[in-house]
Amino acid sequence: MTAVKRCAVCSRFRAYEESDRFCLACGHEGIEAACECGRTFEYALHEGEGELYCPRCGRSLRGRSSDFV
């Protein structure tokens, strides 16, 4: 089964299998299945470039996670 996940390092959204751990684009082990508020990322895969925010909590989803700064 695939799920949309976001890389916490390069911010890219991709469809990954549940057992995938590494980002396809940058190779880092930091893909996330949901925003900090729990909202899953399915809505984000087909969005265009530019700023993207979680529709539930408003958090910006572009840029690095605070864990990687």
Secondary structure, 3 states (H helix, E strand, C coil): CEEEEEECCCCCEEEEECCCCCCCCCCCCCEECECCCCCECHHHCCCCCCCCECCCCCCECCCCCHHHC
